[in-house]
Amino acid sequence: MKIENVLAGCPGIAEAAVKTLKKGGQDILAAWIVPEEQGELDLLQVRKYLNASLCEWEISKAVFLWKSFRKVKRY
């Protein structure tokens, strides 16, 4: 949750989700990001923001940009 909160607080990001994925037999941290509607998201600035806010192991190694997250109702 901490990493998602930091990502969501980054300028230019509207929503974020983080999960571990398997890549080459190792776990890596991946982030799914929904940019704010106005303008382009500068991934270099996002990386600088994360470097200043998180430990190295908390920074996602893979980033996926999405237009939106689908909201699912849970019963």
N, C-alpha and C positions, 0 to 999 in steps of 0.2 A: 504494500500500500504506500509506503514512504516514497518509493521510486515513482509510482504513478502520480502521487501528489506533487512531487518536484517537477515532473514533466508537464503536468496540467498547469503549473504556475509559470511556466516558461512563456515569455512573450511570443505570440504567434500561434500558440497551441490551444485549441478549444477543448480537446479530450485526449486521453491517453490510456493505454492498457499495456501491461507488461507480463510476460510469461517466459518460462524457460523452454528451450527447444533442444532437440538432439541434432548435432551436426558432427559428422565424422566420429561418432561414438562419444562425444563430449557434450555436456550441457552448456548452452550459451544463453545469455539473456537477450530477449527480443522485445522490441517496443512497437506498438501500433499507435500511430499518431493521426489525429484529425486536426488539420490546420484551421485557424480562424478563417472566416470567409474572405476577408479583405486581403488581397496581395498574396505574394509568394512566401513560402516558409524558407528561411535561410538555415539550412542544416548545419552549416559551420557555426553559426551563432547559437544554435541549439546545443551543439557539442560543447562550446565554450561555457554555456550556462550550466550544463550538467557537470563539467569538469570542476566548476567552482562550487557546486552544491552537493556532490556525491563522491563517495570513495570510488576508486578505479573499478573495483569488481562490481559496483552497482550500476555502471554505465552500460547500456545496451550495446551489444556487438552487431545487432541487425536492427534496422529500422524500416518499417513499412508505413507508407502514407496512404490514408484512406479518406474518402470524401465524407463519410459519416459512419457511425456505429449503429447497427440495427438494434433497436430496443425490443426486447422480448419480455412479454408478460409471463410471470411465473405464478403458478397456482399452488 
